[in-house]
Amino acid sequence: MNITEVKERLMSGEELVAEVMRNPAELTEWLIWIRESSGKSFMLSSDDDILIRSTDTTQFFYMLKSFGFRQATVIF
């Protein structure tokens, strides 16, 4: 799911959950997963379909807050 889609869905009132977890392929990196109310999960990507990943989770929390999320779950 890309950033624009997440923002649009949140603005329309759809219930989405943000989860930040380690990248299973590279344990020094973190990924953001967006979960729908149906339980289906998607990795967050840029609008150019590039997977969003980082070694610093702080920037993720600022990004998620700017989208409209009030909370996120961190999974170690």
C-alpha positions as CSV (number, residue, x, y, z in Angstrom):
1,M,0.0,0.0,0.0
2,N,1.5,3.4,-0.9
3,I,1.6,6.6,1.1
4,T,-1.1,8.4,-0.9
5,E,-3.5,5.5,-0.5
6,V,-2.9,5.4,3.3
7,K,-3.6,9.1,3.7
8,E,-6.7,8.9,1.6
9,R,-8.1,6.0,3.5
10,L,-7.4,7.6,6.9
11,M,-9.0,10.9,5.7
12,S,-12.1,9.0,4.7
13,G,-12.4,7.5,8.2
14,E,-11.3,4.0,7.4
15,E,-9.8,2.1,10.3
16,L,-6.2,1.3,9.7
17,V,-3.5,0.0,12.1
18,A,0.2,0.8,11.8
19,E,2.8,-1.8,12.9
20,V,6.5,-1.2,12.9
21,M,8.6,-4.4,12.8
22,R,12.0,-5.7,11.8
23,N,12.7,-6.6,8.2
24,P,12.9,-10.4,8.3
25,A,15.4,-10.3,5.4
26,E,17.7,-7.7,7.1
27,L,17.3,-7.5,10.9
28,T,19.0,-4.1,11.1
29,E,16.2,-2.6,9.1
30,W,12.6,-1.8,10.1
31,L,9.4,-1.8,8.0
32,I,6.0,-0.4,8.4
33,W,3.0,-2.7,7.9
34,I,-0.5,-1.2,7.5
35,R,-3.3,-3.5,8.6
36,E,-6.9,-3.2,7.4
37,S,-9.9,-3.9,9.7
38,S,-10.4,-7.1,7.8
39,G,-6.9,-8.3,9.0
40,K,-5.2,-8.0,5.7
41,S,-1.7,-6.4,6.0
42,F,0.4,-4.5,3.5
43,M,4.0,-3.2,3.6
44,L,4.1,0.6,3.2
45,S,5.7,1.8,0.0
46,S,6.4,5.2,-1.5
47,D,4.2,6.5,-4.3
48,D,6.8,5.1,-6.7
49,D,6.3,1.6,-5.2
50,I,9.6,1.6,-3.4
51,L,9.5,-0.2,0.0
52,I,9.9,2.2,2.9
53,R,12.5,0.8,5.3
54,S,15.0,2.3,7.7
55,T,17.4,1.5,10.5
56,D,16.0,4.5,12.5
57,T,12.4,4.0,13.7
58,T,12.1,7.6,14.9
59,Q,11.5,8.9,11.4
60,F,8.7,6.3,11.0
61,F,6.8,7.7,14.0
62,Y,6.9,11.2,12.7
63,M,5.8,10.0,9.3
64,L,2.9,8.0,10.7
65,K,1.8,10.9,12.8
66,S,1.8,13.2,9.8
67,F,-0.5,10.7,8.0
68,G,-3.0,10.9,10.8
69,F,-2.2,7.8,12.9
70,R,-2.6,8.3,16.7
71,Q,-0.7,5.2,17.6
72,A,1.5,2.5,16.2
73,T,2.5,-1.0,17.4
74,V,6.2,-1.9,17.6
75,I,7.0,-5.6,17.1
76,F,10.5,-6.7,18.1
